[in-house]
Amino acid sequence: MQINTLKLNSKRKKKKQQIGRGGKKGTYSGKGNKGQKARSGAHVNPLFEGGRSTLIDHLKKAKGFKSLKTRTIVIRIERLEKKFFKDGDEISKETLVKSGLINSVESKGKVKILGETDLKRKFKINKNIFLSLSSKASIEKAGGTIETEKKIK
């Protein structure tokens, strides 16, 4: 291929028509009279509705706020002893749900046992149940056991 054998491409790009350069378009060049959209470089956000409230603003808004943070469920130590658990029973989230002290949705969060009483029954407390210092002392005093996670060094 040499320069003298090159030919012009017959399908070359057509020149883009510019507005407002004379011709048959007339005075306003298809842009109408004045206003934001008649100016050069004009751009209006398609969601803008001329200052009135948009459709989204007219829709009802949900009242209040729902936190995604799980709440700690507090259980009094006296309630465990009353009628839900027998001597030597293990207390875990699953057994608390079965006994009806907490529901299955609440069991996804933290469960903590509070209170200080003289227990008559021995309980085995699972490692996923939190205890206050006073409830821990009263469980150990009654002869109960508390599971702890093994710490890896």
Phi, psi and omega per residue, in radians:
M1 nan 2.310 3.110
Q2 -2.255 2.835 -3.049
I3 -1.041 -0.659 -3.092
N4 -1.283 -0.203 3.115
T5 -1.718 -0.082 -3.137
L6 -1.225 2.511 3.096
K7 -2.140 2.653 3.088
L8 -1.217 2.507 3.114
N9 -1.334 2.125 -3.095
S10 -1.278 -0.346 -3.128
K11 -1.748 0.569 -3.085
R12 -1.228 2.826 -3.038
K13 -1.097 2.397 3.096
K14 -1.370 2.479 -3.119
K15 -1.205 2.337 -3.118
K16 -1.181 2.378 -3.124
Q17 -1.383 2.300 3.120
Q18 -1.745 2.507 -3.103
I19 -1.519 2.482 3.059
G20 1.443 0.497 3.135
R21 -2.026 0.611 -3.118
G22 1.498 -2.947 3.133
G23 1.616 -2.773 -3.007
K24 -1.530 -0.038 -3.076
K25 -1.252 -0.454 3.043
G26 1.560 -2.875 -2.948
T27 -1.080 -0.822 -3.033
Y28 -1.681 0.021 3.049
S29 0.986 0.617 3.085
G30 1.382 0.167 -3.106
K31 -1.803 -0.084 -3.130
G32 1.387 -3.005 -3.122
N33 -1.561 2.240 2.982
K34 0.726 -2.768 3.091
G35 1.439 2.941 -3.055
Q36 -1.067 -0.704 -3.071
K37 -1.348 -0.146 3.104
A38 -1.556 -0.252 -3.084
R39 -1.378 2.819 3.113
S40 -1.285 2.480 3.129
G41 1.206 0.380 -3.059
A42 -1.284 2.418 3.049
H43 -2.595 2.184 3.098
V44 -2.011 2.300 3.109
N45 -1.019 2.245 -3.096
P46 -1.099 -0.347 3.104
L47 -1.510 -0.158 -3.132
F48 -1.329 2.258 -3.075
E49 -2.016 0.674 3.042
G50 1.305 0.365 3.091
G51 1.746 -0.270 3.118
R52 -1.367 2.876 3.113
S53 -1.165 2.367 -3.105
T54 -1.293 2.981 3.138
L55 -1.052 -0.681 -3.140
I56 -1.103 -0.651 3.137
D57 -1.191 -0.440 -3.114
H58 -1.377 -0.356 -3.108
L59 -1.198 2.708 -3.132
K60 -1.141 2.553 3.108
K61 -1.864 2.437 3.123
A62 -1.287 2.310 -3.125
K63 -1.425 2.600 3.017
G64 1.443 -2.890 -3.068
F65 -2.597 2.321 3.111
K66 -1.958 2.019 -3.118
S67 -1.340 2.442 3.099
L68 -1.525 -0.162 -3.124
K69 -1.296 2.287 3.133
T70 -1.341 2.477 -3.117
R71 -1.610 2.634 3.065
T72 -1.377 2.212 3.128
I73 -1.577 2.183 -3.092
V74 -1.787 2.277 3.091
I75 -2.144 2.265 3.086
R76 -1.310 2.432 -3.079
I77 -1.138 -0.482 3.134
E78 -1.118 -0.599 -3.102
R79 -1.173 -0.521 3.131
L80 -1.144 -0.671 -3.035
E81 -1.424 -0.476 -3.010
K82 -0.969 -1.164 -3.066
K83 -2.523 -0.075 -3.001
F84 -1.486 -0.639 -3.037
F85 -2.220 2.564 3.107
K86 -1.696 3.075 3.134
D87 -1.132 2.228 3.099
G88 1.535 0.027 3.125
D89 -1.237 2.599 3.051
E90 -1.559 2.383 3.117
I91 -1.896 1.991 3.094
S92 -2.365 3.097 3.119
K93 -1.073 -0.678 -3.107
E94 -1.132 -0.777 -3.124
T95 -1.222 -0.538 3.083
L96 -1.177 -0.633 3.099
V97 -1.198 -0.759 3.137
K98 -1.089 -0.652 -3.120
S99 -1.333 -0.303 3.108
G100 1.605 0.122 3.099
L101 -1.216 -0.623 3.059
I102 -2.321 2.792 3.067
N103 -1.697 2.984 -3.025
S104 -1.143 -0.514 3.123
V105 -1.231 -0.731 3.129
E106 -1.159 -0.475 -3.081
S107 -1.214 -0.239 3.110
K108 -1.291 -0.381 3.112
G109 -1.603 -2.896 3.116
K110 -1.396 2.539 3.064
V111 -2.137 2.218 -3.098
K112 -2.233 2.381 3.102
I113 -1.765 2.209 -3.115
L114 -2.121 2.790 3.006
G115 2.053 2.861 -3.128
E116 -2.434 1.937 3.091
T117 -2.522 2.915 3.046
D118 -1.505 1.830 -3.128
L119 -1.382 2.561 3.072
K120 -1.814 -0.262 -3.109
R121 -1.948 2.644 3.099
K122 -1.685 2.272 3.115
F123 -2.081 2.602 2.976
K124 -1.806 2.030 -3.092
I125 -1.679 2.204 3.126
N126 -1.186 2.760 -3.083
K127 -1.233 -0.328 -3.122
N128 -1.584 0.169 3.060
I129 -1.840 2.266 3.116
F130 -1.546 2.604 -3.117
L131 -2.278 2.553 2.968
S132 -1.411 2.851 -3.122
L133 -1.070 -0.698 -3.114
S134 -1.198 -0.696 3.131
S135 -1.232 -0.607 3.096
K136 -1.104 -0.746 -3.136
A137 -1.137 -0.727 -3.113
S138 -1.232 -0.555 3.086
I139 -1.202 -0.778 3.131
E140 -1.177 -0.599 3.125
K141 -1.139 -0.625 3.132
A142 -1.363 -0.161 3.129
G143 1.734 0.204 3.120
G144 -1.380 2.900 3.127
T145 -2.078 2.628 -3.136
I146 -2.178 2.103 3.087
E147 -1.272 2.484 3.042
T148 -2.265 2.637 3.122
E149 -1.270 2.475 3.100
K150 -1.338 2.174 -3.137
K151 -1.493 2.230 3.139
I152 -1.603 2.217 -3.130
K153 -1.555 nan nan
